[in-house]
Amino acid sequence: MGHEKLDCYRLLVEVAERIAKLVAGWPRGFGYLADQVQRAIVSAVLTLAEGNGKRGNPRERRRFFQMSMGSIAEVAAALDLISVFSLISETEGKELKSKLRSSYCMIRKLP
């Protein structure tokens, strides 16, 4: 599949994997935040893949890429909250946000 060749796709999958491992160790009471951040990263990955498959319709393709970028922004905001709640180290939070930022910029440049 074409989306698997995209660096931005691979970075987002890596972030999804790290988020899944991260939330598994959270104390009780943060399930709502775990669900939200996981839904957002899943949305970012899936809409990117779907948009990449819409080769024949540039306008539709761009719309899916924009939705993916919106989900990436949501994940970044969730990471801010996760940091505020001391559920992630500052270093890991910065690293994940850097990967999100890189993915976002790569998606913006896609044709």
C-alpha positions in Angstrom: 0.0 0.0 0.0 1.2 3.5 -0.9 0.7 5.0 2.6 3.1 2.6 4.1 5.9 4.2 2.2 5.3 7.7 3.7 7.7 8.8 6.4 4.9 10.8 8.1 2.7 7.6 8.2 5.5 5.6 9.8 6.2 8.3 12.4 2.5 8.5 13.3 2.4 4.7 13.8 5.4 4.9 16.0 3.7 7.6 18.1 0.6 5.5 18.3 2.6 2.6 19.6 4.3 4.7 22.2 1.0 6.2 23.4 -0.5 2.7 23.7 2.4 1.7 26.0 2.3 4.9 27.9 -1.4 4.9 28.8 -1.3 1.2 29.8 0.7 2.3 32.9 -1.5 5.2 34.0 -3.2 5.1 37.4 -7.0 4.8 37.6 -9.0 7.8 36.9 -7.4 8.8 33.6 -9.3 6.5 31.3 -11.1 9.3 29.6 -7.8 10.9 28.6 -6.3 7.6 27.5 -9.4 7.0 25.3 -9.3 10.5 23.8 -5.6 10.5 22.9 -5.8 7.0 21.5 -8.8 7.9 19.3 -7.0 11.0 18.1 -3.8 9.2 17.1 -5.8 6.4 15.4 -7.8 9.1 13.5 -4.6 10.8 12.4 -3.1 7.5 11.0 -6.3 6.2 9.3 -7.3 9.5 7.7 -3.8 10.0 6.4 -3.9 6.5 4.8 -7.3 7.0 3.4 -6.4 10.4 1.9 -3.3 8.9 0.3 -5.5 6.4 -1.5 -7.5 9.1 -3.1 -5.1 9.7 -6.0 -7.7 10.5 -8.6 -9.4 13.3 -6.6 -6.9 16.0 -5.4 -9.5 18.0 -3.5 -10.8 15.0 -1.6 -7.2 13.9 -0.9 -6.3 17.3 0.5 -9.4 17.3 2.7 -8.4 13.9 4.3 -4.8 15.2 4.8 -6.3 18.3 6.6 -8.4 16.1 8.8 -5.3 14.1 9.7 -3.4 17.3 10.6 -6.4 18.3 12.8 -6.1 15.0 14.7 -2.3 15.5 15.0 -3.0 18.8 16.7 -5.5 17.1 19.0 -2.8 14.6 20.0 -0.3 17.4 20.7 -2.9 19.2 22.9 -3.6 15.9 24.8 0.2 15.5 25.4 0.2 19.0 26.9 -2.6 17.9 29.3 -0.8 14.6 30.0 2.3 16.5 30.9 0.3 18.8 33.2 -1.1 15.8 35.0 2.5 14.4 35.4 1.7 11.3 33.4 4.6 11.6 31.1 8.2 12.8 31.5 9.1 16.1 30.0 11.7 14.4 27.7 9.2 11.9 26.3 6.5 14.5 25.9 8.9 16.7 23.8 10.1 13.8 21.8 6.5 12.7 20.9 5.5 16.3 20.1 8.6 16.6 17.8 7.5 13.5 15.9 4.0 14.9 15.6 5.3 18.2 14.4 7.5 16.5 11.8 4.5 14.4 10.6 2.3 17.5 10.4 4.9 19.3 8.2 5.4 16.3 5.9 1.6 16.0 5.4 1.4 19.7 4.5 3.9 19.1 1.7 2.1 16.1 0.2 0.7 16.7 -3.3 
